[in-house]
Amino acid sequence: MENERVIIFPLGESAMTIEFADAISLAANKRAISLARRLTENPFDGLIEAVPAYSSTTIFYDFSIVKKNFSAFPTAFAAVRNFVEKALTELPDAENENSRLIEIPVSFAAHDALDLSFIAESKSLSEQQVIEIFTNRVYRVFMLGFLPGFAYMGEVDERIAAPRRANPRLQVPAGSVAVAGRQTGIYPFASPGGWHIIGRTDVEIFTPHSASPTLLQTGDTVKFYAQQQ
């Protein structure tokens, strides 16, 4: 890993970002997730949270605790950077990443797939072709964000990729399966949103009172399939 790109920079006095690439990258995402897990499982005093994204990890920490407990370092940032750099040397081989495969049924009925016809027409495809292209892929959960439990997944086949809607909806139904660019995601509950809705699932994505409130975790893989109508 010594020759791989790593850029570390502060976000204010209580956070830092470790960037592995400047674009979406499977290898960078695996490293970002692995680093977040390593620090979560082996926290230093003052660590609040380690959050992986597409190609980076952001570390949130309590400035006063770090400064007090690691006074040998000139700054809290320097102390945390030391822990991060050590963790980077201890990351497991990305090829040995363990990931779950989660299968999710989707209704592509007209009342659930509000933008399916738009995608089909704009791509000169039939609706059934769009469904087949979408369900023929296995998607990786690159990161969580936007809403609790909302998983950014990719990558969508270029044949059905579409930019965000010009006019976002004020209310997207819970469970809506949508695409934006080469990303796909599931709205965990009703909310505003600008992605194109191509289906809907009854699977609960976010259950706040359960031991594991988010169904999908970074590093998971997801296979969508058309449910019987």
C-alpha positions in Angstrom: 0.0 0.0 0.0 3.0 2.3 0.3 2.7 3.5 -3.3 -1.1 4.0 -3.3 -2.4 7.5 -3.2 -3.4 8.9 0.2 -4.2 12.6 1.0 -5.0 13.6 4.6 -6.4 17.0 5.4 -8.3 18.6 8.3 -12.0 19.6 8.4 -11.9 22.2 11.1 -10.3 21.3 14.4 -12.4 18.2 15.2 -12.4 16.2 11.9 -10.1 15.0 9.2 -10.6 13.4 5.8 -8.4 10.6 4.3 -8.8 10.6 0.5 -7.8 7.6 -1.5 -8.9 8.8 -5.0 -10.5 11.8 -6.7 -13.1 9.7 -8.5 -15.4 6.7 -7.8 -13.1 3.7 -7.5 -13.9 0.2 -6.2 -10.4 -0.2 -4.8 -10.5 3.2 -3.0 -14.0 2.5 -1.6 -12.7 -0.8 -0.2 -9.9 1.0 1.5 -12.2 3.7 2.8 -14.5 1.2 4.4 -11.7 -0.9 5.7 -10.1 2.1 7.4 -13.4 3.1 9.0 -14.0 -0.4 10.3 -10.4 -0.6 11.6 -10.7 2.6 13.6 -14.2 1.7 14.9 -13.0 -1.6 16.1 -9.8 -0.2 17.6 -10.8 3.3 18.7 -8.4 5.9 20.1 -9.5 8.0 23.1 -11.6 10.8 21.7 -12.8 9.1 18.5 -16.5 10.0 17.8 -17.1 8.3 14.4 -15.3 7.1 11.3 -17.5 7.5 8.2 -16.6 6.0 4.8 -17.6 7.6 1.5 -17.1 6.7 -2.1 -13.3 7.2 -2.0 -12.5 8.7 1.4 -13.0 8.3 5.1 -13.8 11.2 7.5 -12.8 10.9 11.1 -14.7 12.9 13.7 -13.1 13.3 17.1 -13.4 15.2 20.3 -10.6 17.8 20.1 -10.3 18.4 23.8 -10.1 14.7 24.7 -7.4 14.0 22.1 -5.4 17.1 23.0 -5.5 16.2 26.7 -4.7 12.5 26.4 -2.1 12.8 23.7 -0.2 15.9 24.7 3.1 14.6 23.3 1.8 15.6 19.9 1.8 19.3 19.0 -1.8 19.3 17.9 -4.9 17.1 18.1 -4.7 16.7 14.3 -1.2 15.4 14.5 -2.2 12.9 17.1 -5.1 11.6 15.1 -3.1 11.5 11.9 -0.6 9.3 13.8 -3.4 6.8 14.6 -4.7 6.9 11.1 -1.3 6.3 9.5 -0.7 3.4 11.8 -4.1 2.0 10.9 -3.4 2.3 7.2 -0.4 0.0 7.6 -2.7 -2.6 9.2 -5.5 -2.8 6.8 -6.4 -6.2 5.5 -6.0 -7.1 1.8 -8.9 -5.5 -0.1 -9.4 -8.7 -2.1 -10.4 -10.5 1.2 -13.2 -8.1 1.9 -16.3 -9.9 3.3 -19.5 -8.6 1.9 -23.2 -9.7 2.2 -25.4 -10.2 -0.8 -28.9 -8.9 -0.2 -31.7 -9.6 -2.6 -34.5 -7.0 -2.8 -37.9 -7.5 -4.5 -39.1 -4.5 -6.5 -42.5 -3.7 -7.9 -42.2 -2.1 -11.4 -46.0 -1.5 -11.7 -46.9 1.9 -13.2 -48.1 3.3 -9.8 -44.7 2.4 -8.2 -42.4 3.2 -11.2 -43.2 6.9 -11.7 -40.3 7.6 -14.0 -39.9 4.2 -15.7 -41.6 5.3 -18.9 -39.5 8.5 -19.0 -36.3 6.5 -18.8 -37.5 4.0 -21.4 -38.5 6.8 -23.9 -35.4 8.9 -23.3 -33.2 5.8 -23.9 -35.2 4.4 -26.8 -35.9 1.3 -24.9 -39.0 -0.6 -23.8 -39.9 -0.5 -20.1 -39.2 -4.2 -19.9 -35.8 -3.7 -21.4 -35.0 -1.1 -18.7 -36.2 -3.5 -16.0 -34.1 -6.3 -17.4 -31.0 -4.1 -17.6 -31.5 -2.8 -14.1 -32.0 -6.2 -12.5 -29.2 -7.9 -14.4 -26.6 -6.2 -12.3 -25.3 -6.6 -8.8 -24.8 -3.3 -7.1 -22.3 -2.3 -4.4 -23.2 -0.1 -1.4 -20.5 2.5 -1.7 -21.7 4.8 1.1 -24.6 5.8 3.3 -25.9 9.4 3.4 -28.6 11.9 2.6 -31.2 10.1 4.8 -30.7 7.6 7.6 -30.3 4.2 5.8 -30.1 5.7 2.3 -27.4 3.6 0.4 -25.6 5.0 -2.6 -25.2 2.0 -4.9 -23.5 1.5 -8.2 -22.8 1.4 -10.9 -25.9 1.5 -13.0 -25.6 0.4 -16.6 -24.8 3.4 -18.9 -27.7 2.4 -21.1 -30.2 3.5 -18.4 -28.2 6.1 -16.6 -30.1 9.4 -16.3 -29.3 12.8 -14.6 -31.3 13.9 -11.6 -34.8 15.3 -12.4 -34.8 19.0 -13.3 -37.6 19.5 -10.8 -37.3 17.4 -7.7 -40.4 15.9 -6.1 -41.6 17.3 -2.8 -42.6 13.8 -1.7 -41.1 10.6 -2.8 -42.9 7.5 -1.5 -41.1 5.3 1.1 -39.3 2.3 -0.6 -38.9 4.0 -3.9 -36.1 2.6 -6.0 -34.5 5.3 -8.0 -31.6 6.1 -10.3 -29.4 9.3 -10.7 -26.5 9.2 -13.1 -24.9 5.8 -12.6 -26.1 5.6 -9.0 -29.1 3.8 -7.6 -30.7 4.0 -4.2 -33.8 3.2 -2.1 -35.7 6.0 -0.2 -36.0 4.6 3.3 -39.0 6.8 4.1 -41.1 9.5 2.4 -39.1 12.6 1.7 -38.3 15.1 -1.0 -36.0 13.8 -3.8 -34.8 14.4 -7.3 -33.8 10.9 -8.5 -35.8 9.1 -11.1 -38.2 6.5 -9.6 -38.2 3.2 -11.5 -39.9 1.0 -8.9 -40.7 0.4 -5.2 -40.0 -2.2 -2.6 -41.8 -3.1 0.6 -38.5 -4.2 2.3 -37.9 -2.0 5.3 -34.6 -0.1 4.8 -34.4 1.8 8.1 -35.7 0.5 11.4 -34.6 3.0 14.0 -35.5 0.9 17.1 -33.7 -2.3 16.0 -30.2 -3.4 17.0 -29.0 -2.7 13.4 -31.2 0.1 12.2 -29.9 0.2 8.6 -30.5 -2.8 6.4 -27.8 -2.0 4.0 -24.2 -1.4 5.1 -21.2 -0.1 3.2 -19.5 -2.9 1.3 -22.7 -4.9 0.9 -23.9 -6.0 -2.6 -27.5 -5.8 -3.7 -29.4 -7.7 -6.3 -32.8 -6.4 -7.3 -35.4 -8.7 -8.8 -38.9 -8.1 -10.1 -41.6 -9.3 -7.7 -44.6 -11.2 -8.9 -47.5 -8.9 -9.4 
